Amino acid sequence: MNLLERLIARNKKLLKEMEAHPDPTQMRSNRLALELELDGYSELLEAWRKGKPILTHFPSSGMARAMGALHALYQDILLCTPAPEEGLKLYQVARDMGMPDYMCDVFTLPAAAVKTGEFPPPIVATSGTGGACRVWMYHMKAFAQYFAEQSGIPVFDIDTPHDYSEESIKYMADQLAELIEFVEKHVPGLRYNEAEHAKIIEANRTWVQYCLKDWELKKTIPMPLINKENALLPLHFDPSLYGDREKVLEFWRQRVEDVEERVAKGTDREEKLRILWLNPLPLYVDIFSLLDRLGVSMLTWIPPLAAFNGWRANWGDEKEFGRKLTPLEEEARFMFGDIYGSQEWADEVVWMCKELSCDAIVYYQLVGCLHIGAPIRMVADTVREKLGLPTLVMRGRLYDPTNLPPNEVESTLKAFVDAVLARKG
């Protein structure tokens, strides 16, 4: 069984258990979440078996759907689902492929998964920014080169501007138009449908509106969600990643209603502190339960997510540039609207801390993350100067405990929480 088949089996088992032993404390939307994941894994596996076009590491899931293809977001699956032992196996495969340990996990793990047959191989490669990450283009060049040598796949290079402006968005949109022509030329059967793309953009707008409501509800004290529930990544349930967009929007609508009900009922859960956790977590430790036991509410935030907290404009926004953007311009705005190598990233963190009444920050630096990992000092200094809040820096990997053993993770977090509580007084 490949990873997709194992995940399908897992979700079917969880759904059966949920039906056999209903838990009244669980949110109703949890069942829809499992169903959506199951639908997504099944659709991807079926397309792979039948030889349907799957655009892996494509700049946009919406563009892929508008062309009649699927978009496989491998890094999202690997961030949210495998057991730690799955990740450790993939690390070794990545080393065997010649990838050093100091490369980004979000790149090396998906590449290794494709190499071992866990995921479908790419049919077209693009090298360009991954939204927030300006180093991603170099990772993608390596990914494209490796598989181009294996199967001769075509490669399209994207030149990403470094500034965020209307002119840059137009420049990027022109390149996306060229990319569409490139894919249509090299992948038989794919044709771009602008009207369908416009419908996808509208669904994305509704999706983000629900996420913004979810964000507002997180301002409630005490937090209406336990930490594991609070760690849901908006991009995990992107409507264009799934065949049934309406079902995805129904999930987000139901989740918001679930949280609203909890806020209305209130909770007797003690909340001693609020921590903003930036970037991924060490997935070999149950951070959520640990902080729950310590009375700490944890808000997980992994860029690029600024559209989901209101820092950046939503899809379909006409105020920012005084006009309606084309579907490709909308994609361009979303792709590189978050500049996380700049002071703006630090300013956004300050704003999030104010919005959510946070008492401290934990900044998890992936060993191989040169882009989002590098501005730690800038973020920590800005938050201390403007808000007087402390920042804990932890350095490790997603699944490999070598850099940061589990007992060290727990002891460091406990000591930090004690120090912040004493400081809070």
Secondary structure, DSSP 8 states (H G I E B T S, - for coil): --HHHHHHHHHHHHHHHHHHS--TTS-THHHHHHHHHHHHHHHHHHHHHHT--EEET-S-HHHHHHTT-EEE-HHHHHHHS--HHHHHHHHHHHHHTT--TTS-HHHHHHHHHHHTTSS---SSEEES-BTTBSSHHHHHHHHHHHHHHHH---EEE----SS-SHHHHHHHHHHHHHHHHHHHHHSTT----HHHHHHHHHHHHHHHHHHHHHHHHTTSSS-SS-HHHHT--GGGG-GGGSS-HHHHHHHHHHHHHHHHHHHHH-------EEEEEES---TTS-HHHHHHHTTEEEEEE-SS-GGGTTSS--TT--SSSSS---HHHHHHHHHH---TTSHHHHHHHHHHHHHHT-SEEEEEEETT-SSSSTTHHHHHHHHHHHH---EEEEEE-SS--SSS-HHHHHHHHHHHHHHHHHHH-
